[in-house]
Amino acid sequence: MPTATLLLVAVAASACAVLVTGPASRFARGYVAGLVAGAEPAGDDPPPVVRRRALLGAGPQAALAATACTTTALWALVHHRWADGLVAVPVVALLVVAGSVDAVCHRLPNRLLGAAAIWLGAALIARTAAGLVTGPAARAGAPPVRAVLCALGIGGAVLILALLPSGLGMGDVKLCALTGLWLGPLGWGAALSGVLAGVILAGLSALVLMAARVVGRRQMIAMGPHLIVGAWLAWILAVRAGA
């Protein structure tokens, strides 16, 4: 593949990351400040414990998002799945910010997850319309139906776990449903493996942190970043398998 093409994709993905995360990270900083000041009630949840607030700075956010989005776009291009990359890049940018907020204060803002869900819904409608023009209706309708079913199925299963003493919160439920909506068009296996990979990563991370005595046995860790990384890795594998 020509070097100029790769550079162009990298620049475009980085620009998208900066455009998305600029307003998103500003919102995130205001969201955390509101929680700390008590301006945004957290319902029955305990008061937030804010750590590593510098992670939400404009510089770290832009660097994280540009790296993740550029890698995502180049991976899709190399495997000739540019449409999947076009859908994934804004989702990855938004989830980088959402995961950073969760790492800082154990909250996943509805506005960021909602923006990602709206983008995915619009992308599903656009791809379905394009599929209807170029192929049979049944084939065009299968990916969006599978995406909705994955979102409902996975979200419902995680909701049940959240109602039990599992350590999962409602933000994690919404994130898992969003994972189903994102990865569902790529197959049931991709959606399920994304959530399972996130849970496994969280377990391994907890073991390492406890062994290093960074956290105690009763201290909860943020699930969001692990679920997001798990979903991204599942997307990477699904794109490669379908290339």
N, C-alpha and C positions, 0 to 999 in steps of 0.2 A: 504494500500500500504506500502511495507517495507520502513523503515526509510533510509536504505542504498541506495535504489533506488532514493528516493527524494533527498538525499544529492548528489548523483552522478549527477542527472539532474541539481541541483542548481550549482554545480561546473562547469559542462560543459557549462551551459548558461552564467555563470559569465566569464568563460574563453573566450567564443565567444564575449561577450560584450567588454572585454578588448582588444581582438585582432582587433575587428572592430573599436572601438572608439579611439584606440591609433593613427593610421594613420589619421583617420577622424578628431579627435580633433586637431591634429597638423596642418592639412590643414585648419581647421576652424580658428585657431589663426593667421595663415599666411594670410588667406582671410581677416579677420577683420583688421589686420595691414596694408594690402595693400589698403583697402578702406580708412583708416584713412590717409595714406601717399599719397593717390591719385594715387597709382600705378595701381589700377584697376578701370577704369572709370565706372560710374553707369548710363550712358546714360542721359536721361532726368530727372532721379530721383534727388531729393534734396540730398545734402551731408549727409552722415549718422551721426546720433547722437549716440555715443557709450555709453552704460550704463552697469553696472554690468559685466565688462569685466572678472572679476575673475571667472565667471560662466564657462568660457571656459578653465579653468585650468585643468591639467591632473587629479588631485584628484577629483574635483567635477564631471567631465565628467565620470570618471570610476565608481564613486559611483552611479550616476544617471542611467547609462547604465546597470550596474550589477543588480541594483534593478529592473529596468523595464524588463530586459531580463529574469532574474530568475523568476519573477512573471509570465511572459508570458509562459515560458517553463513549469513551474509547473502547471499552469492552464490547458494547453493543455494536459499534462500527466494525470492529475486527471480526465479529461473528455474524456480520451481515444482518443484524436485527435493529436497524436504525429506528424503526417505529417504536419498539420496546424501549429503546434508549430515550427517545423523545418523551415518552410517558414517564419514565423513571426519574429523569434528572430533576425536575421540580419537586417531585415527592421526596427524593433524597435530600435536597436542600432544606425543605421544611422539616424533615425528620431529624436532621442534624441539629437544628435549633431546638426542637421539642425535646430531644434526648439530652441536650445540654441543660435545659431547664430542669429536667428530672434529676440529672446528676447534681445540680446545685441545691434543689429544695424538695425533691421527691414529689413533683407535680408535673402532669402532662397537660398543658393548656388546651382547652377545647377549641380555641380559635385556630391554632396551628394544625391540629388533627383535622378539624373541619375543613380548612383550606385545602389540605391534601386530599380529603375525600371528595370535595367538589371538583378538583382537578381530575381525579381518577374517573369520576362520574362523567364529566364532559368528554374525557378521552375515550371512554367506553362507547358513548353515544356516537362520537365521530368515527371510530373504527367500525362500529356496527353499520353506520350509514354507508361508509366506503365499501364494506363487505357486501352489502345488499346490491350495490351497483355492479360489483365485479363477480359475484358468485351466488349460490343458492341461499335462500333466506335462513334455512335451518343451520347451515354452516356459519353464517354471519352472526346468528343469535346465540350460538353455543357459548362463546367466551363471556359475554356479559351475564348470561344466566348463571354460569359456573362461578363468576366473580361474586354475584349477589349471594348465591347459596353458600359459598365459602365464608363470606363475611358473616352471614347469619349463623352458620353452623359453628364456626370457630369462636365468634363473639359470644354465642349462647353458652358454649362449653366453658369458656373462661369466666363468664359471668357466674356460673354455678360454683366454680372454684373460688371466685372472689367473695362469694357469700359465706364460704367456709373459712376457718382460720388458716388460710394459705399464704397470707402476706401480699396477695395481689389486690390492687385497688381498681376503682372504676376507670381510671385513666389507662391502666393496663388492658382492661377489657376493650375499651375503644381502640387502643392501638392494635390489639390482636384482630379485631374486626376489620380495621383498615388494612392490615397485612393480608387478610383474606381477599379484600377487594382489589388490592394491588397484584398479588401473586395468583389469584384465582384463574385469570385468563391463561396463565402458563400451565395450569394443571392443579388438580387436588394435591398431588404429592408436593409440589412446590410450596403451596400455601401452608400445609401441615408441617412440612419440614422447616419452614421459616420460623414458625412459633416454637417448635420443639428445639431447634438450634438455639433460639434465644433463651429458653429455660435452662438448657444444658450449660450455656455460657455463663448464665447468672449463677448457677450452682458451682461451677468451677471457680468463678471469680470470688464467690463467698468463701470457699475453702482456702484460696490463696490469701485473701485478706485476713481471715481468722488465723491462719498459720503465721502471718506476719504481725499479728496482734494489732492490726489497724482497726478492725471492728470486733465486737464481742459476739458471742453466740446468739444473744437475744436482739442484736441490732440488725435492723432491716437495711438492705442495700437497694438502690434504685434499679428496678427491673427494666425501665424504658430503654436505656442505652443498649442493654443486652438483647432485648427483643428487636430493636432496630438493626443492630449488627447481624443478628440471626436472619432477619428477613432479607437484608441486603445480600448476605452470602447465599441464601437460597435462590435469590434472583440471579446472581452470578452463575450458579450451577445450572439453573433452568435455561438460561440464555445459551450457555455453552452446549447443553444437551440438545437443544432444539435447533442449533445452527446447521 
